[in-house]
Each structure stands twice: as C-alpha cells, then as structure tokens.
Amino acid sequence: MAKFEVGDKVKFLNQIGGGIVTKVTPDFVFVQDDTGFDMPMAPNELIRMADMSGAQIKIA
C-alpha cells in the first residue's frame, strides 16, 4: 500500500475527483478538494498522481 504524505496530489479510485493530502492518520488520509472541503478517505481508495504518471508499459 502506498504511503501518503501531506502535500501529495491524489485521485479517488471509486469516485470522480481528487485533491491534495492535508493530514494523514493511521486510518484515514484527509484530502482537500478544489472547493476547500477536507474529506477523510481510506488509503486504499486513493492513488497518488505521480504513481499514475510514472507508470510505463514495456513491450518485449
């Protein structure tokens, strides 16, 4: 499971949207969306933006 840090840009896996991580607790990652609202999310419901852009497929 990815470890999230304050300031990470994330996307939601099971719904539209994403935001910036503002707080991390043992059970939740708090994500501030573009309206300024902090939403508590389970870490397994998030993907870090860098993880998505850094993925490459190698064809042998």
All heavy atoms as TSV, in Angstrom:
chain	resi	resn	atom	element	x	y	z
A	1	MET	N	N	0.838	-1.169	0.000
A	1	MET	CA	C	0.000	0.000	0.000
A	1	MET	C	C	0.889	1.240	0.000
A	1	MET	O	O	1.891	1.304	0.687
A	1	MET	CB	C	-0.910	-0.021	1.229
A	1	MET	CG	C	-1.907	1.102	1.234
A	1	MET	SD	S	-3.026	1.187	2.665
A	1	MET	CE	C	-3.193	-0.466	3.195
A	2	ALA	N	N	0.473	2.233	-0.783
A	2	ALA	CA	C	1.252	3.465	-0.879
A	2	ALA	C	C	1.149	4.265	0.410
A	2	ALA	O	O	0.102	4.316	1.038
A	2	ALA	CB	C	0.741	4.292	-2.052
A	3	LYS	N	N	2.252	4.867	0.785
A	3	LYS	CA	C	2.247	5.740	1.956
A	3	LYS	C	C	2.047	7.166	1.459
A	3	LYS	O	O	2.757	7.624	0.568
A	3	LYS	CB	C	3.562	5.621	2.718
A	3	LYS	CG	C	3.595	6.482	3.928
A	3	LYS	CD	C	4.873	6.315	4.714
A	3	LYS	CE	C	4.831	7.286	5.886
A	3	LYS	NZ	N	5.944	7.143	6.763
A	4	PHE	N	N	1.082	7.855	2.045
A	4	PHE	CA	C	0.770	9.214	1.621
A	4	PHE	C	C	1.378	10.218	2.592
A	4	PHE	O	O	1.512	9.948	3.775
A	4	PHE	CB	C	-0.751	9.406	1.556
A	4	PHE	CG	C	-1.391	8.548	0.508
A	4	PHE	CD1	C	-1.979	7.343	0.848
A	4	PHE	CD2	C	-1.394	8.924	-0.814
A	4	PHE	CE1	C	-2.557	6.533	-0.105
A	4	PHE	CE2	C	-1.967	8.123	-1.788
A	4	PHE	CZ	C	-2.549	6.931	-1.436
A	5	GLU	N	N	1.739	11.377	2.055
A	5	GLU	CA	C	2.305	12.452	2.845
A	5	GLU	C	C	1.539	13.732	2.557
A	5	GLU	O	O	0.965	13.894	1.471
A	5	GLU	CB	C	3.781	12.649	2.494
A	5	GLU	CG	C	4.646	11.455	2.824
A	5	GLU	CD	C	6.102	11.673	2.448
A	5	GLU	OE1	O	6.455	12.790	2.010
A	5	GLU	OE2	O	6.881	10.723	2.608
A	6	VAL	N	N	1.540	14.643	3.517
A	6	VAL	CA	C	0.893	15.940	3.328
A	6	VAL	C	C	1.494	16.619	2.099
A	6	VAL	O	O	2.706	16.633	1.912
A	6	VAL	CB	C	1.074	16.818	4.585
A	6	VAL	CG1	C	0.568	18.225	4.340
A	6	VAL	CG2	C	0.359	16.188	5.769
A	7	GLY	N	N	0.628	17.118	1.236
A	7	GLY	CA	C	1.068	17.792	0.014
A	7	GLY	C	C	0.976	16.935	-1.231
A	7	GLY	O	O	1.057	17.458	-2.343
A	8	ASP	N	N	0.800	15.611	-1.071
A	8	ASP	CA	C	0.669	14.729	-2.234
A	8	ASP	C	C	-0.609	15.051	-3.002
A	8	ASP	O	O	-1.652	15.327	-2.404
A	8	ASP	CB	C	0.588	13.256	-1.807
A	8	ASP	CG	C	1.922	12.692	-1.376
A	8	ASP	OD1	O	2.960	13.330	-1.606
A	8	ASP	OD2	O	1.912	11.579	-0.802
A	9	LYS	N	N	-0.534	15.012	-4.331
A	9	LYS	CA	C	-1.717	15.140	-5.169
A	9	LYS	C	C	-2.262	13.732	-5.393
A	9	LYS	O	O	-1.506	12.836	-5.773
A	9	LYS	CB	C	-1.377	15.787	-6.507
A	9	LYS	CG	C	-0.979	17.232	-6.378
A	9	LYS	CD	C	-0.689	17.839	-7.726
A	9	LYS	CE	C	-0.245	19.271	-7.563
A	9	LYS	NZ	N	0.017	19.898	-8.864
A	10	VAL	N	N	-3.565	13.549	-5.153
A	10	VAL	CA	C	-4.172	12.232	-5.263
A	10	VAL	C	C	-5.467	12.285	-6.072
A	10	VAL	O	O	-6.087	13.346	-6.213
A	10	VAL	CB	C	-4.478	11.630	-3.867
A	10	VAL	CG1	C	-3.200	11.384	-3.087
A	10	VAL	CG2	C	-5.414	12.512	-3.067
A	11	LYS	N	N	-5.847	11.134	-6.599
A	11	LYS	CA	C	-7.132	10.934	-7.274
A	11	LYS	C	C	-7.889	9.871	-6.504
A	11	LYS	O	O	-7.302	8.978	-5.904
A	11	LYS	CB	C	-6.925	10.447	-8.712
A	11	LYS	CG	C	-6.381	11.477	-9.640
A	11	LYS	CD	C	-7.485	12.282	-10.218
A	11	LYS	CE	C	-6.941	13.151	-11.338
A	11	LYS	NZ	N	-7.930	14.044	-11.855
A	12	PHE	N	N	-9.228	9.960	-6.546
A	12	PHE	CA	C	-10.069	8.959	-5.917
A	12	PHE	C	C	-10.246	7.785	-6.874
A	12	PHE	O	O	-10.447	7.980	-8.074
A	12	PHE	CB	C	-11.444	9.539	-5.576
A	12	PHE	CG	C	-11.390	10.775	-4.718
A	12	PHE	CD1	C	-12.205	11.850	-4.984
A	12	PHE	CD2	C	-10.524	10.860	-3.640
A	12	PHE	CE1	C	-12.172	12.991	-4.198
A	12	PHE	CE2	C	-10.476	11.993	-2.844
A	12	PHE	CZ	C	-11.306	13.067	-3.129
A	13	LEU	N	N	-10.199	6.559	-6.358
A	13	LEU	CA	C	-10.362	5.383	-7.204
A	13	LEU	C	C	-11.824	5.079	-7.509
A	13	LEU	O	O	-12.156	4.659	-8.609
A	13	LEU	CB	C	-9.733	4.150	-6.536
A	13	LEU	CG	C	-8.221	4.122	-6.491
A	13	LEU	CD1	C	-7.741	2.882	-5.743
A	13	LEU	CD2	C	-7.640	4.131	-7.893
A	14	ASN	N	N	-12.727	5.274	-6.538
A	14	ASN	CA	C	-14.110	4.843	-6.699
A	14	ASN	C	C	-15.093	5.977	-6.939
A	14	ASN	O	O	-16.297	5.753	-6.902
A	14	ASN	CB	C	-14.541	4.046	-5.465
A	14	ASN	CG	C	-13.712	2.796	-5.302
A	14	ASN	OD1	O	-13.367	2.140	-6.270
A	14	ASN	ND2	N	-13.367	2.468	-4.074
A	15	GLN	N	N	-14.593	7.174	-7.156
A	15	GLN	CA	C	-15.459	8.305	-7.460
A	15	GLN	C	C	-14.668	9.338	-8.243
A	15	GLN	O	O	-13.451	9.279	-8.310
A	15	GLN	CB	C	-16.058	8.901	-6.190
A	15	GLN	CG	C	-15.056	9.344	-5.163
A	15	GLN	CD	C	-15.711	9.768	-3.859
A	15	GLN	OE1	O	-16.838	10.222	-3.850
A	15	GLN	NE2	N	-15.005	9.621	-2.761
A	16	ILE	N	N	-15.364	10.284	-8.828
A	16	ILE	CA	C	-14.711	11.323	-9.618
A	16	ILE	C	C	-14.092	12.349	-8.686
A	16	ILE	O	O	-14.696	12.755	-7.705
A	16	ILE	CB	C	-15.738	12.004	-10.545
A	16	ILE	CG1	C	-16.268	10.982	-11.558
A	16	ILE	CG2	C	-15.122	13.195	-11.258
A	16	ILE	CD1	C	-17.416	11.482	-12.383
A	17	GLY	N	N	-12.888	12.773	-9.004
A	17	GLY	CA	C	-12.255	13.843	-8.252
A	17	GLY	C	C	-10.938	13.457	-7.633
A	17	GLY	O	O	-10.391	12.385	-7.876
A	18	GLY	N	N	-10.450	14.369	-6.831
A	18	GLY	CA	C	-9.178	14.195	-6.161
A	18	GLY	C	C	-8.837	15.473	-5.431
A	18	GLY	O	O	-9.693	16.330	-5.233
A	19	GLY	N	N	-7.588	15.615	-5.038
A	19	GLY	CA	C	-7.179	16.816	-4.337
A	19	GLY	C	C	-5.787	16.679	-3.755
A	19	GLY	O	O	-4.969	15.896	-4.233
A	20	ILE	N	N	-5.554	17.437	-2.696
A	20	ILE	CA	C	-4.261	17.500	-2.028
A	20	ILE	C	C	-4.398	16.918	-0.624
A	20	ILE	O	O	-5.338	17.247	0.100
A	20	ILE	CB	C	-3.770	18.960	-1.917
A	20	ILE	CG1	C	-3.755	19.647	-3.274
A	20	ILE	CG2	C	-2.406	19.031	-1.234
A	20	ILE	CD1	C	-2.692	19.156	-4.207
A	21	VAL	N	N	-3.451	16.067	-0.237
A	21	VAL	CA	C	-3.454	15.488	1.107
A	21	VAL	C	C	-3.109	16.583	2.119
A	21	VAL	O	O	-2.097	17.268	1.975
A	21	VAL	CB	C	-2.445	14.320	1.210
A	21	VAL	CG1	C	-2.346	13.812	2.638
A	21	VAL	CG2	C	-2.831	13.194	0.264
A	22	THR	N	N	-3.985	16.738	3.138
A	22	THR	CA	C	-3.767	17.759	4.167
A	22	THR	C	C	-3.411	17.157	5.518
A	22	THR	O	O	-2.839	17.840	6.366
A	22	THR	CB	C	-5.015	18.639	4.340
A	22	THR	OG1	O	-6.124	17.816	4.689
A	22	THR	CG2	C	-5.315	19.415	3.086
A	23	LYS	N	N	-3.758	15.884	5.742
A	23	LYS	CA	C	-3.495	15.234	7.031
A	23	LYS	C	C	-3.509	13.729	6.825
A	23	LYS	O	O	-4.290	13.213	6.034
A	23	LYS	CB	C	-4.581	15.647	8.034
A	23	LYS	CG	C	-4.415	15.064	9.421
A	23	LYS	CD	C	-5.550	15.555	10.325
A	23	LYS	CE	C	-5.460	14.953	11.695
A	23	LYS	NZ	N	-6.560	15.392	12.570
A	24	VAL	N	N	-2.649	13.030	7.565
A	24	VAL	CA	C	-2.591	11.568	7.493
A	24	VAL	C	C	-2.682	11.014	8.908
A	24	VAL	O	O	-1.917	11.428	9.789
A	24	VAL	CB	C	-1.287	11.090	6.822
A	24	VAL	CG1	C	-1.233	9.577	6.766
A	24	VAL	CG2	C	-1.142	11.681	5.428
A	25	THR	N	N	-3.636	10.103	9.125
A	25	THR	CA	C	-3.774	9.407	10.411
A	25	THR	C	C	-3.591	7.918	10.141
A	25	THR	O	O	-3.531	7.508	8.977
A	25	THR	CB	C	-5.158	9.669	11.044
A	25	THR	OG1	O	-6.159	9.051	10.240
A	25	THR	CG2	C	-5.438	11.160	11.196
A	26	PRO	N	N	-3.528	7.087	11.167
A	26	PRO	CA	C	-3.373	5.645	10.918
A	26	PRO	C	C	-4.514	5.034	10.096
A	26	PRO	O	O	-4.294	4.083	9.360
A	26	PRO	CB	C	-3.349	5.043	12.324
A	26	PRO	CG	C	-2.828	6.141	13.190
A	26	PRO	CD	C	-3.387	7.408	12.604
A	27	ASP	N	N	-5.724	5.607	10.184
A	27	ASP	CA	C	-6.870	5.029	9.484
A	27	ASP	C	C	-7.329	5.803	8.260
A	27	ASP	O	O	-7.970	5.240	7.376
A	27	ASP	CB	C	-8.058	4.905	10.445
A	27	ASP	CG	C	-7.766	3.954	11.592
A	27	ASP	OD1	O	-7.104	2.923	11.348
A	27	ASP	OD2	O	-8.179	4.253	12.722
A	28	PHE	N	N	-7.040	7.104	8.208
A	28	PHE	CA	C	-7.568	7.946	7.130
A	28	PHE	C	C	-6.515	8.870	6.555
A	28	PHE	O	O	-5.569	9.261	7.233
A	28	PHE	CB	C	-8.734	8.806	7.636
A	28	PHE	CG	C	-9.946	8.011	8.010
A	28	PHE	CD1	C	-10.224	7.747	9.334
A	28	PHE	CD2	C	-10.800	7.522	7.041
A	28	PHE	CE1	C	-11.338	7.012	9.697
A	28	PHE	CE2	C	-11.918	6.778	7.393
A	28	PHE	CZ	C	-12.190	6.525	8.719
A	29	VAL	N	N	-6.753	9.240	5.284
A	29	VAL	CA	C	-5.989	10.285	4.620
A	29	VAL	C	C	-6.997	11.393	4.316
A	29	VAL	O	O	-8.022	11.131	3.670
A	29	VAL	CB	C	-5.351	9.760	3.314
A	29	VAL	CG1	C	-4.645	10.875	2.580
A	29	VAL	CG2	C	-4.387	8.614	3.610
A	30	PHE	N	N	-6.739	12.604	4.809
A	30	PHE	CA	C	-7.663	13.709	4.577
A	30	PHE	C	C	-7.244	14.433	3.306
A	30	PHE	O	O	-6.091	14.851	3.162
A	30	PHE	CB	C	-7.656	14.666	5.771
A	30	PHE	CG	C	-8.306	14.072	6.986
A	30	PHE	CD1	C	-7.626	13.171	7.797
A	30	PHE	CD2	C	-9.614	14.385	7.303
A	30	PHE	CE1	C	-8.215	12.619	8.915
A	30	PHE	CE2	C	-10.229	13.830	8.418
A	30	PHE	CZ	C	-9.536	12.938	9.223
A	31	VAL	N	N	-8.201	14.563	2.378
A	31	VAL	CA	C	-7.933	15.146	1.066
A	31	VAL	C	C	-8.777	16.406	0.904
A	31	VAL	O	O	-9.999	16.360	1.054
A	31	VAL	CB	C	-8.268	14.136	-0.054
A	31	VAL	CG1	C	-8.009	14.756	-1.418
A	31	VAL	CG2	C	-7.460	12.855	0.120
A	32	GLN	N	N	-8.115	17.517	0.595
A	32	GLN	CA	C	-8.829	18.765	0.333
A	32	GLN	C	C	-9.121	18.853	-1.158
A	32	GLN	O	O	-8.206	18.812	-1.980
A	32	GLN	CB	C	-8.004	19.965	0.782
A	32	GLN	CG	C	-8.752	21.270	0.687
A	32	GLN	CD	C	-7.927	22.412	1.223
A	32	GLN	OE1	O	-6.942	22.795	0.599
A	32	GLN	NE2	N	-8.310	22.937	2.371
A	33	ASP	N	N	-10.420	18.953	-1.498
A	33	ASP	CA	C	-10.799	19.039	-2.915
A	33	ASP	C	C	-10.727	20.492	-3.385
A	33	ASP	O	O	-10.323	21.388	-2.642
A	33	ASP	CB	C	-12.178	18.429	-3.147
A	33	ASP	CG	C	-13.296	19.146	-2.417
A	33	ASP	OD1	O	-13.079	20.248	-1.883
A	33	ASP	OD2	O	-14.414	18.597	-2.379
A	34	ASP	N	N	-11.120	20.744	-4.637
A	34	ASP	CA	C	-10.990	22.082	-5.203
A	34	ASP	C	C	-11.957	23.098	-4.599
A	34	ASP	O	O	-11.817	24.296	-4.823
A	34	ASP	CB	C	-11.128	22.047	-6.724
A	34	ASP	CG	C	-12.450	21.445	-7.180
A	34	ASP	OD1	O	-13.233	20.967	-6.342
A	34	ASP	OD2	O	-12.691	21.458	-8.397
A	35	THR	N	N	-12.928	22.640	-3.795
A	35	THR	CA	C	-13.827	23.568	-3.106
A	35	THR	C	C	-13.311	23.930	-1.721
A	35	THR	O	O	-13.922	24.735	-1.023
A	35	THR	CB	C	-15.242	22.970	-2.976
A	35	THR	OG1	O	-15.187	21.803	-2.153
A	35	THR	CG2	C	-15.827	22.632	-4.334
A	36	GLY	N	N	-12.207	23.311	-1.289
A	36	GLY	CA	C	-11.626	23.593	0.010
A	36	GLY	C	C	-12.130	22.698	1.127
A	36	GLY	O	O	-11.781	22.885	2.281
A	37	PHE	N	N	-12.932	21.702	0.778
A	37	PHE	CA	C	-13.504	20.786	1.766
A	37	PHE	C	C	-12.559	19.614	2.009
A	37	PHE	O	O	-12.082	19.001	1.060
A	37	PHE	CB	C	-14.862	20.288	1.263
A	37	PHE	CG	C	-15.582	19.403	2.223
A	37	PHE	CD1	C	-16.137	19.899	3.385
A	37	PHE	CD2	C	-15.699	18.043	1.976
A	37	PHE	CE1	C	-16.806	19.077	4.273
A	37	PHE	CE2	C	-16.364	17.206	2.851
A	37	PHE	CZ	C	-16.912	17.725	4.006
A	38	ASP	N	N	-12.263	19.298	3.274
A	38	ASP	CA	C	-11.429	18.141	3.626
A	38	ASP	C	C	-12.299	16.906	3.769
A	38	ASP	O	O	-13.270	16.921	4.528
A	38	ASP	CB	C	-10.689	18.383	4.943
A	38	ASP	CG	C	-9.399	19.151	4.754
A	38	ASP	OD1	O	-9.028	19.416	3.604
A	38	ASP	OD2	O	-8.765	19.479	5.763
A	39	MET	N	N	-11.942	15.855	3.043
A	39	MET	CA	C	-12.696	14.608	3.097
A	39	MET	C	C	-11.805	13.496	3.629
A	39	MET	O	O	-10.701	13.288	3.105
A	39	MET	CB	C	-13.201	14.230	1.702
A	39	MET	CG	C	-14.109	15.272	1.122
A	39	MET	SD	S	-14.922	14.801	-0.407
A	39	MET	CE	C	-13.676	13.968	-1.326
A	40	PRO	N	N	-12.249	12.763	4.662
A	40	PRO	CA	C	-11.475	11.614	5.133
A	40	PRO	C	C	-11.667	10.445	4.183
A	40	PRO	O	O	-12.797	10.078	3.857
A	40	PRO	CB	C	-12.062	11.328	6.511
A	40	PRO	CG	C	-13.445	11.877	6.457
A	40	PRO	CD	C	-13.426	13.016	5.486
A	41	MET	N	N	-10.579	9.875	3.717
A	41	MET	CA	C	-10.635	8.757	2.771
A	41	MET	C	C	-9.753	7.621	3.293
A	41	MET	O	O	-8.709	7.864	3.899
A	41	MET	CB	C	-10.115	9.186	1.396
A	41	MET	CG	C	-10.835	10.362	0.770
A	41	MET	SD	S	-12.510	9.989	0.253
A	41	MET	CE	C	-12.232	8.824	-1.052
A	42	ALA	N	N	-10.180	6.401	3.026
A	42	ALA	CA	C	-9.333	5.249	3.336
A	42	ALA	C	C	-8.165	5.246	2.351
A	42	ALA	O	O	-8.354	5.559	1.169
A	42	ALA	CB	C	-10.127	3.961	3.225
A	43	PRO	N	N	-6.963	4.916	2.806
A	43	PRO	CA	C	-5.801	4.930	1.904
A	43	PRO	C	C	-5.966	4.043	0.665
A	43	PRO	O	O	-5.457	4.371	-0.399
A	43	PRO	CB	C	-4.656	4.429	2.781
A	43	PRO	CG	C	-5.084	4.709	4.172
A	43	PRO	CD	C	-6.584	4.599	4.173
A	44	ASN	N	N	-6.707	2.943	0.789
A	44	ASN	CA	C	-6.872	2.053	-0.368
A	44	ASN	C	C	-7.869	2.597	-1.394
A	44	ASN	O	O	-8.078	1.980	-2.430
A	44	ASN	CB	C	-7.284	0.647	0.086
A	44	ASN	CG	C	-8.622	0.618	0.785
A	44	ASN	OD1	O	-9.175	1.654	1.145
A	44	ASN	ND2	N	-9.123	-0.568	0.995
A	45	GLU	N	N	-8.465	3.762	-1.139
A	45	GLU	CA	C	-9.382	4.400	-2.078
A	45	GLU	C	C	-8.707	5.542	-2.837
A	45	GLU	O	O	-9.364	6.277	-3.555
A	45	GLU	CB	C	-10.615	4.938	-1.341
A	45	GLU	CG	C	-11.461	3.844	-0.726
A	45	GLU	CD	C	-12.656	4.396	0.026
A	45	GLU	OE1	O	-12.832	5.625	0.101
A	45	GLU	OE2	O	-13.425	3.570	0.554
A	46	LEU	N	N	-7.376	5.670	-2.681
A	46	LEU	CA	C	-6.637	6.772	-3.292
A	46	LEU	C	C	-5.471	6.259	-4.118
A	46	LEU	O	O	-4.922	5.202	-3.847
A	46	LEU	CB	C	-6.081	7.701	-2.206
A	46	LEU	CG	C	-7.085	8.382	-1.294
A	46	LEU	CD1	C	-6.347	9.084	-0.159
A	46	LEU	CD2	C	-7.940	9.355	-2.062
A	47	ILE	N	N	-5.098	7.049	-5.110
A	47	ILE	CA	C	-3.864	6.791	-5.850
A	47	ILE	C	C	-3.140	8.119	-6.004
A	47	ILE	O	O	-3.743	9.149	-6.301
A	47	ILE	CB	C	-4.135	6.135	-7.220
A	47	ILE	CG1	C	-2.817	5.766	-7.882
A	47	ILE	CG2	C	-4.973	7.021	-8.106
A	47	ILE	CD1	C	-2.957	4.826	-9.037
A	48	ARG	N	N	-1.848	8.076	-5.743
A	48	ARG	CA	C	-1.024	9.280	-5.858
A	48	ARG	C	C	-0.844	9.606	-7.335
A	48	ARG	O	O	-0.593	8.730	-8.153
A	48	ARG	CB	C	0.326	9.033	-5.190
A	48	ARG	CG	C	1.028	10.267	-4.788
A	48	ARG	CD	C	2.304	10.012	-4.037
A	48	ARG	NE	N	2.512	8.594	-3.792
A	48	ARG	CZ	C	3.129	8.115	-2.745
A	48	ARG	NH1	N	3.622	8.908	-1.857
A	48	ARG	NH2	N	3.285	6.821	-2.583
A	49	MET	N	N	-0.929	10.873	-7.692
A	49	MET	CA	C	-0.813	11.296	-9.089
A	49	MET	C	C	0.523	10.875	-9.704
A	49	MET	O	O	0.568	10.440	-10.825
A	49	MET	CB	C	-0.983	12.815	-9.207
A	49	MET	CG	C	-2.356	13.299	-8.841
A	49	MET	SD	S	-3.576	12.865	-10.054
A	49	MET	CE	C	-3.178	14.057	-11.310
A	50	ALA	N	N	1.621	10.970	-8.969
A	50	ALA	CA	C	2.927	10.582	-9.502
A	50	ALA	C	C	2.952	9.095	-9.830
A	50	ALA	O	O	3.625	8.681	-10.764
A	50	ALA	CB	C	4.031	10.922	-8.517
A	51	ASP	N	N	2.206	8.270	-9.058
A	51	ASP	CA	C	2.158	6.846	-9.355
A	51	ASP	C	C	1.527	6.584	-10.706
A	51	ASP	O	O	1.915	5.677	-11.422
A	51	ASP	CB	C	1.344	6.099	-8.265
A	51	ASP	CG	C	2.047	6.085	-6.930
A	51	ASP	OD1	O	3.250	6.403	-6.882
A	51	ASP	OD2	O	1.389	5.776	-5.930
A	52	MET	N	N	0.546	7.398	-11.090
A	52	MET	CA	C	-0.130	7.211	-12.367
A	52	MET	C	C	0.750	7.678	-13.513
A	52	MET	O	O	0.867	7.002	-14.523
A	52	MET	CB	C	-1.461	7.975	-12.386
A	52	MET	CG	C	-2.472	7.413	-11.447
A	52	MET	SD	S	-4.070	8.225	-11.383
A	52	MET	CE	C	-4.006	9.513	-12.548
A	53	SER	N	N	1.375	8.833	-13.393
A	53	SER	CA	C	2.148	9.386	-14.498
A	53	SER	C	C	3.473	8.668	-14.687
A	53	SER	O	O	4.042	8.678	-15.768
A	53	SER	CB	C	2.384	10.879	-14.304
A	53	SER	OG	O	3.173	11.086	-13.157
A	54	GLY	N	N	3.985	8.030	-13.649
A	54	GLY	CA	C	5.266	7.349	-13.733
A	54	GLY	C	C	5.192	5.938	-14.285
A	54	GLY	O	O	6.207	5.321	-14.550
A	55	ALA	N	N	3.973	5.430	-14.465
A	55	ALA	CA	C	3.816	4.053	-14.941
A	55	ALA	C	C	4.140	3.976	-16.436
A	55	ALA	O	O	3.701	4.794	-17.215
A	55	ALA	CB	C	2.391	3.572	-14.690
A	56	GLN	N	N	4.921	2.973	-16.784
A	56	GLN	CA	C	5.254	2.746	-18.184
A	56	GLN	C	C	5.093	1.267	-18.482
A	56	GLN	O	O	5.388	0.425	-17.646
A	56	GLN	CB	C	6.683	3.175	-18.476
A	56	GLN	CG	C	6.902	4.654	-18.334
A	56	GLN	CD	C	8.331	5.022	-18.704
A	56	GLN	OE1	O	9.117	4.179	-19.126
A	56	GLN	NE2	N	8.659	6.285	-18.549
A	57	ILE	N	N	4.644	0.976	-19.681
A	57	ILE	CA	C	4.467	-0.411	-20.098
A	57	ILE	C	C	5.606	-0.761	-21.046
A	57	ILE	O	O	5.871	-0.053	-22.011
A	57	ILE	CB	C	3.115	-0.602	-20.829
A	57	ILE	CG1	C	1.975	-0.249	-19.876
A	57	ILE	CG2	C	2.983	-2.023	-21.342
A	57	ILE	CD1	C	0.614	-0.249	-20.530
A	58	LYS	N	N	6.287	-1.846	-20.731
A	58	LYS	CA	C	7.376	-2.317	-21.597
A	58	LYS	C	C	6.844	-3.462	-22.446
A	58	LYS	O	O	6.213	-4.380	-21.958
A	58	LYS	CB	C	8.554	-2.813	-20.769
A	58	LYS	CG	C	9.292	-1.708	-20.075
A	58	LYS	CD	C	10.525	-2.242	-19.393
A	58	LYS	CE	C	11.283	-1.128	-18.724
A	58	LYS	NZ	N	12.492	-1.607	-18.059
A	59	ILE	N	N	7.114	-3.372	-23.736
A	59	ILE	CA	C	6.707	-4.431	-24.660
A	59	ILE	C	C	7.963	-5.170	-25.075
A	59	ILE	O	O	8.907	-4.591	-25.593
A	59	ILE	CB	C	5.990	-3.852	-25.884
A	59	ILE	CG1	C	4.747	-3.074	-25.424
A	59	ILE	CG2	C	5.641	-4.940	-26.869
A	59	ILE	CD1	C	4.025	-2.346	-26.503
A	60	ALA	N	N	7.981	-6.464	-24.805
A	60	ALA	CA	C	9.169	-7.260	-25.099
A	60	ALA	C	C	9.190	-7.711	-26.530
A	60	ALA	O	O	8.231	-7.871	-27.186
A	60	ALA	CB	C	9.219	-8.477	-24.190
